[in-house]
Amino acid sequence: MLSSLLEPVGFIPDSVADGVQAINAIQKKSYDVILLDVKMPNVDGLEVLKFAKDNVPDTEVIMLTGVGDVTIAVECMKLGAYDYLTKPYTSDELLATIDHALERRSLVRENLLIKNELSRRVGSTEIVGQSPALRKVLDIAERVAPTDSTILIQGPSGSGKELIANFIMRNSTRKEKPFVTLNCASIPDTLIESELFGHEKGAFTDAHATKQGLVELANGGTMFLDEIGDVSQVIQPKLLRFIQTGEFRRVGGTNVLNSNVRIISATNKNLLEEVREGRFREDLLYRINVITIQLPSLKERPEDIPLLVQRFLNHKSQKKTPKKISPKAMEMLNAHEWPGNVRELENVIERAAILCRDDTIQPHDVSPPTRGVSHGSSSGELGTLIPMKDIERKHIEGVLRSLNGNKAEAAKILGISLKTLYTKIQRYGLKSD
């Protein structure tokens, strides 16, 4: 009866006969709403409700019962039911309750996604540039965006890989669905599996409640795996299985769950070299790079530097009238090779806009940070007979000193992950400040 009511208005209902079948269905498939009777044979509705809220906490449960017992109603609400309808109820009343439950579920998921987005997003998603190299990249991205193929974006650190991933998502058929990102290099190996696939209550010491993974939040949408070359070899086979089948298990769980997610990955590493060195699975590489997009460095698109400078000045300005840049200063920017790419240019412009004494930025305001680390001593210069590790240690020390100990910015400038930078600081015994 309920199925015949729900199907004509666009729902896709599954019907089961009792609590045991309900639990089996919940384990096999993801549902938006569960309509649940209280009195059932074998396993009653309260037990099914507990199971649902423990295992699929974002699924809303509406209790339907002919028992008008206030005590049972209160118990249902304490266990996490969205609402409690007493029979007989009208079809309009039921449909309105389902709509409200769906709205609540949508708001909860949007809140989680917004938190994820705010934690990672800095600046704009606008892509600035008119160079042939960039136009070629955007042309490829626009053509592959409507497909569901996996995409690998390769390019040097700071070249805008995440912007291209955003561009693909906005031009895809999933643009109205969730877009979830994960920086694989910023999360310890021990936590990345839980972040990706979630965990069950009690799976480890601090697992006080069941947690959904990002692949569940992204269901129906797109997931962007940044720095995928840093995924550990322990997680790689599990990630491969998910990309191949859409199936996964939460940490500490035995139930196989499904999620329909399009995967976009990015890396600044040569993954073929990583495969040859045994650090990256060959089958995973073939799975994630059905389409490969190679981003040019800023050195390869010098025509875009003036446009980027103007964009950053407009964005960074604290006044109504943005600051200007002198021709000589612009000439100096054009002559620089920008090993840190667009991110380095943005940092230089932001610093110049803050430090310049009037409304026009001069050459001395835009001097890129010194990358040499010898500081008056020839012992750190290239070509001298000293071990490579000493050069690396002094270079990292010099960059940290130039940035007043800002490790996040230092990692970007060095072209390594923050996790790698911390490892090197510990290895070389560098001071934390």
Secondary structure, DSSP 8 states (H G I E B T S, - for coil): -HHHHHGGGT------SSHHHHHHHHHHS--SEEEEESS-SSS-HHHHHHHHHHH-TTSEEEEEES---HHHHHHHHHTT-SEEEESS--HHHHHHHHHHHHHHHHHHHHHHHHHHHHHH--S--------HHHHHHHHHHHHHTTS---EEEE--TTS-HHHHHHHHHHTSTTTTS-EEEEETTSS-HHHHHHHHHEE-TTSSTT--S-EE-HHHHTTTSEEEEETGGG--TTTHHHHHHHHHHSEE--BT----EE---EEEEEESS-HHHHHHTTSS-HHHHHHH-SEEEE---GGG-GGGHHHHHHHHHHHH-SSSS--EE-HHHHHHHHHS--TTHHHHHHHHHHHHHHH-SSSEE-GGGS--------TT-GGGSTTSSS-HHHHHHHHHHHHHHHTTT-HHHHHHHHTS-HHHHHHHHHHHT----
